Amino acid sequence: MKEKGKKTAGAAAIIVFLGICAALYVYIYVVPQVTGALTPTAIAQYGEMLTSNPADCIVFRSEKVALAEQSGQAGYYAGEGDKTRLGEKIADVYPAGGAAKSYYMETTGVVSYWYDGFEDVFRPDALDVFTPDVFDDPSAAFGEEETEQADWPEPRSVNTAEKEKDDPLYKIVLGDMWYMALRIDSAYMDRYAMGAKISVDPGSGAVDARVIRMTQYEDCWVVIAQTNRYYSSSCRLRRCSATIVTEDNTGLIIPTSARCFRMSEEGEMQEGVYVKNIRDEYHFCRISVLAEDTEKDLSLVAEDTFFERNGDGETVTVYTLSVYDEILRDGSELSDVRITDEVPEEEEEEIVFEWEKPAPEEGEE
């Protein structure tokens, strides 16, 4: 009986211990989040907000492929992505019998051993006749030429020891500039402009680029972007899915619900938030919204100051929120302007046809 009592006491102690741990977890992690969500104020904190959208991407480059002129064993002297000069040796091919054949750079360029068979198709000059059909069917890029190429092949490495005659040995990427054709849904096109800087991330690292052409089609837009930025995977890219960042802003993050409006003494509607001071009083503070995350209901606003033009066309400085300012979470509580998306219904005018009008009584015209 004593042994059974010890086991029962031990089990009770474990249960009590687990209960204490659970209570501590709730107190440390859950309670602050709940109370933070319920508090009437929020703290303006420094942060970053990206504006991005998905896109389909096809890469265009100036490339030249070197082919093996004989079968044999290949030896290479340059690494993937090496920028080499005119006349530098890149490879030797040693046949089973006879002299080795050496291959030298015909021009300055970047050496790559990734090959997909489209090197002569997706050249920069082909952008002039490019259509969105190519995104789904690469054979459309060949025009009227007969081809059985209907699928996008995965690039393969040609850095192999055994070579057959006419096998690709390596390719040279000519020039520093390369291009991306981006198929973008029409819903995102208000974010793009000619000459604008964007960041393209095909999944292996972001590349800064500039918009040089925008063409509208029936169900999409095609944006052409150019870049001179090189990174390790760029030479093997051809067809990929990408994320395009059109804006990368930093500032103060606040709840979108804190934004509100008031009428100025001049009768102008101004956007701002209500900031709490050390006397627990709220005063209106102008803001400049830089970006908005509709999924998280957060807004990014300028920090400390922003600039605007007054009625005389002069640029003036407006003092705004600072980091760690405490603001009213629901700004509509003190706002003197109500913004609504509701459109009042217009009263329909009653139409009375001639045959429905009552006949005039005698003596009336």
C-alpha positions in Angstrom: 0.0 0.0 0.0 2.8 2.4 0.7 4.3 1.8 -2.7 1.0 2.5 -4.4 0.7 5.7 -2.4 4.1 6.8 -3.6 3.2 6.2 -7.3 -0.1 8.2 -6.9 1.8 11.1 -5.3 4.4 11.0 -8.0 1.7 11.1 -10.8 0.0 14.0 -9.0 3.2 15.9 -8.8 3.8 15.4 -12.5 0.3 16.7 -13.3 0.8 19.7 -11.1 4.1 20.4 -12.7 2.6 20.2 -16.2 -0.2 22.5 -15.2 2.2 25.1 -13.9 4.1 24.9 -17.2 0.9 25.4 -19.2 -0.1 28.3 -17.0 3.3 30.0 -17.5 3.1 29.5 -21.3 -0.3 31.1 -21.4 0.9 34.0 -19.2 4.1 34.6 -21.1 3.0 34.1 -24.8 -0.8 34.1 -25.1 -1.9 36.8 -22.6 0.3 39.6 -24.0 -1.0 39.0 -27.5 -4.6 39.0 -26.4 -4.2 42.1 -24.3 -2.3 43.8 -27.1 -5.1 43.2 -29.5 -7.7 44.5 -27.0 -5.8 47.6 -26.0 -7.3 50.8 -27.4 -3.8 52.1 -28.5 -1.0 50.9 -30.7 2.7 51.8 -30.9 4.2 53.0 -34.2 7.2 50.8 -34.9 9.9 51.0 -37.6 9.5 48.5 -40.4 9.6 47.6 -44.1 6.8 46.9 -46.5 7.1 45.3 -50.0 4.6 45.7 -52.8 5.0 42.6 -55.0 3.1 40.4 -57.5 3.7 37.1 -59.3 4.8 36.9 -63.0 5.9 34.4 -65.6 9.4 35.2 -66.9 11.4 34.3 -70.0 15.1 35.4 -70.2 16.7 36.8 -73.4 20.5 36.9 -73.7 23.1 37.3 -76.4 24.8 33.9 -76.4 27.1 31.9 -78.7 27.5 28.1 -78.3 30.8 26.4 -79.1 30.4 22.9 -80.6 32.9 20.0 -80.4 34.5 19.5 -83.8 35.5 15.9 -83.0 34.7 13.2 -80.5 36.9 12.6 -77.6 37.7 13.4 -74.0 37.1 17.1 -73.0 39.2 19.1 -70.5 38.1 22.5 -69.3 40.1 25.5 -68.1 37.4 28.0 -67.1 34.8 27.8 -64.3 31.1 28.4 -64.5 30.4 32.1 -64.6 34.0 33.2 -65.2 34.3 36.4 -67.2 37.1 35.7 -69.7 39.1 37.7 -72.3 39.5 37.3 -76.0 42.0 34.5 -76.8 41.8 32.7 -73.5 41.7 28.9 -73.7 38.5 27.4 -72.5 38.7 23.7 -73.4 40.6 20.9 -75.2 39.1 17.8 -76.8 41.4 14.8 -77.0 40.3 12.2 -79.7 41.1 8.5 -79.4 43.8 9.0 -82.0 45.3 12.2 -83.4 46.0 15.6 -82.1 43.9 17.5 -79.5 41.7 20.4 -80.6 41.9 23.5 -78.4 39.1 26.1 -78.1 39.7 29.7 -77.3 37.5 32.7 -76.5 36.5 34.5 -79.7 35.4 37.6 -77.7 35.2 38.8 -74.1 32.3 37.3 -72.3 31.0 35.0 -69.5 31.5 31.3 -69.8 28.6 29.0 -68.9 28.2 25.2 -69.2 24.3 25.3 -69.0 22.6 24.6 -72.3 18.9 24.4 -73.2 18.8 24.6 -77.0 17.2 28.1 -77.1 20.4 30.1 -77.3 19.8 31.1 -80.9 16.0 31.7 -80.3 15.7 34.0 -77.3 18.1 36.7 -78.4 17.5 40.4 -77.5 16.5 41.2 -81.1 13.7 38.6 -80.9 11.9 40.8 -78.3 10.6 42.9 -81.3 8.4 40.0 -82.5 7.7 38.4 -79.1 4.1 37.4 -78.2 2.6 36.0 -75.0 1.9 32.6 -76.7 5.5 31.7 -76.1 5.1 31.5 -72.3 2.9 28.4 -72.7 4.3 27.0 -76.0 7.9 27.7 -76.8 7.5 26.4 -80.3 5.6 29.7 -81.0 9.0 31.5 -80.8 10.1 29.7 -84.0 7.5 31.5 -86.2 6.7 29.6 -89.3 9.6 27.2 -89.0 8.7 23.6 -88.4 9.6 22.3 -84.9 8.5 19.6 -82.5 9.6 21.6 -79.5 6.4 22.1 -77.5 7.7 21.8 -73.9 10.1 23.9 -72.0 13.3 21.7 -71.4 15.3 21.9 -68.2 18.7 23.3 -68.8 21.5 20.7 -68.7 25.1 20.9 -67.9 27.5 20.2 -70.8 30.6 20.1 -68.6 31.1 16.4 -69.2 34.2 14.4 -70.0 32.9 12.4 -73.0 32.1 14.4 -76.1 30.6 13.4 -79.5 31.2 15.5 -82.6 28.8 18.5 -82.7 28.0 18.2 -78.9 27.8 21.6 -77.2 31.1 22.3 -75.3 30.2 25.6 -73.6 28.5 28.8 -74.3 29.6 32.4 -74.1 27.2 35.1 -72.8 28.0 38.2 -74.8 27.6 41.7 -73.3 26.7 42.8 -69.8 23.0 43.5 -70.6 20.3 40.8 -70.5 16.5 41.0 -70.6 13.4 39.5 -69.1 9.9 39.3 -70.6 7.4 39.3 -67.8 3.8 38.2 -68.2 1.8 40.1 -65.6 -1.9 40.1 -64.8 -3.7 43.3 -65.7 -4.8 43.8 -62.1 -1.2 44.7 -61.1 -0.3 47.1 -63.9 -1.1 50.2 -62.0 2.1 49.6 -60.2 4.3 49.8 -63.3 5.7 52.7 -65.3 8.2 53.2 -68.1 11.7 53.6 -66.7 10.7 52.4 -63.2 13.1 50.3 -61.2 11.8 46.8 -60.1 13.3 43.8 -58.4 12.8 40.4 -60.1 13.2 37.3 -57.9 13.1 34.0 -60.0 13.5 32.0 -56.8 17.3 32.0 -56.7 18.1 35.6 -55.8 16.6 39.0 -56.6 17.9 41.0 -59.6 17.4 44.8 -59.9 16.1 45.8 -63.3 14.4 48.6 -65.2 11.2 48.6 -67.2 11.9 49.5 -70.9 8.6 48.4 -72.5 5.0 47.7 -71.6 2.6 46.0 -74.0 -1.1 45.3 -73.4 -2.7 42.1 -74.8 -6.2 40.7 -74.5 -5.8 39.0 -71.2 -2.4 40.2 -69.8 0.5 42.7 -70.1 4.0 41.8 -71.1 6.7 44.0 -69.4 10.2 44.0 -70.8 12.9 44.7 -68.2 16.6 45.0 -68.7 19.4 44.5 -66.2 23.2 44.3 -66.1 23.3 42.6 -62.8 24.9 39.1 -62.8 24.5 36.4 -60.2 25.5 32.7 -60.1 22.3 31.2 -61.5 21.5 33.8 -64.2 23.1 31.9 -67.1 20.9 28.8 -66.6 17.6 30.8 -66.4 15.2 30.7 -69.3 11.6 30.1 -68.3 10.6 30.5 -64.7 8.0 31.8 -62.3 9.1 35.0 -60.6 8.1 37.5 -57.9 8.3 41.2 -58.9 8.8 43.8 -56.2 7.7 47.2 -57.5 8.0 49.1 -54.2 10.3 48.6 -51.2 9.4 51.2 -48.6 10.6 51.7 -45.0 8.9 53.8 -42.4 6.5 53.3 -39.5 4.0 50.5 -39.3 0.6 51.3 -37.8 -2.9 49.6 -37.8 -4.8 50.7 -40.9 -7.8 51.2 -38.6 -5.9 54.1 -36.9 -6.0 56.2 -40.0 -8.8 58.8 -40.1 -9.7 62.2 -41.5 -10.5 65.7 -40.3 -11.4 69.0 -41.9 -8.8 71.7 -41.6 -9.6 75.4 -40.9 -9.2 76.0 -44.7 -11.8 73.4 -45.4 -9.4 70.8 -46.7 -9.7 67.1 -45.7 -6.5 65.8 -44.1 -5.5 62.3 -43.2 -3.8 61.5 -39.9 -3.9 59.6 -36.6 -4.6 60.6 -33.0 -1.5 60.5 -30.9 -1.6 60.1 -27.1 0.5 62.5 -25.0 1.9 62.2 -21.4 -1.4 63.7 -20.1 -3.4 60.9 -21.7 -4.8 63.4 -24.2 -5.1 62.8 -27.9 -4.1 65.2 -30.6 -4.4 64.9 -34.4 -1.2 64.2 -36.3 -0.9 64.3 -40.1 0.5 61.2 -41.9 1.7 60.3 -45.4 0.8 56.7 -46.3 3.6 54.9 -48.2 2.1 51.4 -48.6 -0.6 49.2 -47.3 -0.9 45.5 -46.4 -4.6 44.7 -46.9 -4.2 41.1 -45.7 -2.7 42.1 -42.3 -4.6 45.5 -42.0 -1.4 47.4 -41.6 -0.2 50.6 -43.1 3.3 52.0 -43.6 3.6 55.8 -43.1 6.4 58.3 -43.3 8.6 58.9 -40.2 9.2 62.3 -38.5 8.5 64.5 -41.6 7.2 64.5 -45.1 6.8 67.2 -47.8 3.8 68.6 -49.7 2.8 71.6 -51.7 0.6 74.3 -50.1 -2.1 76.4 -51.9 0.6 78.7 -53.3 2.5 75.8 -54.9 5.3 76.0 -52.3 6.9 72.9 -50.8 6.4 72.8 -47.1 7.6 70.4 -44.4 4.9 68.5 -42.4 5.9 67.0 -39.1 4.4 63.6 -38.5 4.7 60.4 -36.4 7.9 59.4 -34.7 8.9 55.8 -33.7 7.2 54.6 -30.5 4.5 57.2 -30.6 1.3 55.8 -29.0 -1.7 56.2 -31.3 -5.4 55.5 -31.0 -6.1 52.1 -32.7 -9.5 53.1 -34.0 -9.1 56.6 -35.3 -12.8 56.9 -36.3 -13.7 57.4 -32.6 -12.4 61.0 -32.7 -12.6 61.7 -36.4 -14.9 64.4 -37.6 -15.1 63.0 -41.1 -16.8 59.7 -42.0 -15.7 57.9 -45.1 -18.0 55.3 -46.6 -18.2 53.2 -49.7 -21.9 53.2 -49.7 -23.5 55.0 -52.7 -27.0 56.5 -52.0 -29.6 55.0 -54.3 -31.2 57.5 -56.6 -34.9 57.7 -56.5 -36.4 56.4 -59.7 -38.6 58.8 -61.5 -42.1 57.5 -61.9 -43.0 57.2 -65.6 -46.7 57.7 -66.5 -47.6 56.8 -70.0 -50.2 58.9 -71.9 -52.8 56.1 -71.9 -52.4 55.8 -68.1 -53.2 59.4 -67.4 -56.8 60.1 -66.1 -59.1 61.7 -68.6 -59.6 65.5 -67.9 -62.9 66.5 -66.3 -65.2 68.9 -68.1 -64.0 72.4 -67.9 -60.3 71.3 -67.7 -57.9 71.6 -70.5 
